Amino acid sequence: MPVEIFKHHLSSNLQKRSSQCQRCFLFKYTNEISQCEVNEQVYKNILSEIKRKRGLIILIVDLLDLPNSISQSWSHLADETTSNVIFVLGNKVDLLPKDNQSYLSDVQQCLENECAKRGLGKHLVKYYGLISARTGYGIEELISKIFRYWSQHGLTLSFVFN
C-alpha cells in the first residue's frame, strides 16, 4: 500500500483492518495479479546469512502467485552441511475459491509439489502449512509446531517473506 494511504489509515483501527495491499486490491476487484520482480541477489545475500546460523527457517509464500513465490536458491538453506529446519507456509489461503470439500488438502499438495520442483522436498521441509495473515487461519497450528521444534531442538528462528 502506498505510504501516504498507510499513514492516513493509522488513525483508525477499522481502516487498518480493512486495508489491503495494492496487489490484493487488484486481485479482489479486477481478478488480476500484478507482476512483482525482486532482485535475486538480495535474496541470496539474506539466505547466505541465514545459512550460517543453526535455526528454524520459516518461508512464507504467496498462494496467489505460487510458482513465482518460491525461489530455487532456498533449497540451499538446509542441506547436509547445515542443521537448519524449514517450515513452508502458503499465505492468503482465505482468498482461494472453496471449489470442493478437499480444496485445502489440494492446495497444500500443490504447495508441496511446487516446493519439490525447486528442491524443497520433504527431505528438507519439516512442515507445510496453509495460513492467512489477515484472518489468522492456521496460525495457532503454526505456533504449536514452532514451539514444539523450538523446545525439542533449541533452534533460533529466521523468517523469509516473499
N, C-alpha and C positions, 0 to 999 in steps of 0.2 A: 504494500500500500504506500502511496506517496507520503513523504514525511509531513507535508502540510495537512493532509487529511488525518493522519495519525495524531498529530498534535491537537487538532480540533476535537478529536474523539476522546482524548484523555480526560476531558472534563465530565464525561458522562459514562457511568458504568454500563448502562443499557446500550449505548452506542458502541462501546468496546466489544461487548458480547456479540453484537450483530454485525460487526465489521468483518470484511473479507479481504484477502489479498487480491490483487488485480487478476491473478491467474484464475483463482476460484470464482471471482465475479464473472469473468469472461466465460468460463465453463458453464456456470449456472444459467446465465442469461443468453448466451449465444451457442452453447453446446460445442464450443471450440476450445482447444488447448493452445495457449501461446507457447512458442518455442523459446526455451531458455538455454543459453550456452554458457558454460563455466569453463574457465581455463583449467585444463587437466593438470598443469604444472602446480597450480595452487593445491589441488588435492594431493598430488604426490609429495609435496613438502609437508603437509599436515600428516599424511599417512606414514611417512618415514619417521616423524617424531613419535607418533603413537606406537609404531612397531618396536621402538627401543624400550618401551615400558611393558611390564607384565600387567595385563588387566583384562577387564571385560569391555569389549567394544560393542557399542550399540549403533547399528547402521539403520537410519530411518530413510526409507524410500517412499516416493510418491506413487501410489497405486494408479493414479490417473495418467501417469507417464512412465509406466513400469520399465519398459526396455531402456529408456534413456536415463532412468534414475539410478541404475546400477553400474558402477564403474568396474572395468576389468582389473584395475590396479588394486581393488580392495582384497582380492584373493591373496595378496602378498602380506596382509596384516597378520595372518595366523598360518604358520607353516611349521615344518619340523624344527626350525631354529627359534621359534617363539613359543611362549606358553599362554598366548592370548586366547580368549574365548570370544566368539562372535555371536551376537543376537541380531537378527534382521527383522525389522518392523516395517510393515506396509501401512502407511498412514493414509487417511482420507477414506477409510472404509465406509464411513457414513454417506459418502457421495455416490457410491456404487449402486446400480439398479439391483433390486431384490427380485431377480427374474425366476428364481426357483428356490425350493426349500434348502438346497445344499449349496447356495451361492457362496457362503463364507468358506466352506471347505474347497470349493472350486477356485476361489480367489487365492486361498493360501497355497494350493497346489501350483497355481500359475506363478506365484511369487517364488516358491521353491524351484520350479523349473527354470525361471529366468535367472535366478541366482546361480544355479548349477551350470547354465550355459556360459557364465562368466567366471567360473572357477570357484564359486562359493557354495559348494555342495555340502551335504550333511557331514562330511568328514571334517569340515571347518566350522560350520554353523551349528551351535548347540540348541538354538531356539528360533523358530519363525513365528512371528505373531502379527495379528491384524489389530490396528488401533485407529482411533480418531482423536486427534489432539483437540479438536473442537468440542466433541461431546464427552470425551473421557472413556469411550468404549475401549476395552482391552487393557486399560492402564492398571487396573487392580491386579490382573493376572501377571502383567509385566513386572510390577513391583514385587510380587511374590517370587517370581523367577529370579529377579536380580538379587533379592536378599538371600535366597537360598544359595545361589552361587557365591555371593559375597561371603556369607557366613561359613561355607564349606571350604572356600579356597583363598579367602583374604585378598581378593583382587581389587585393583583400583578401577574406576570407570572412565571410559572415554566415549564421547558422543560424536557421531559424524552425521550431519544433516545434509540432505540434498534437496 
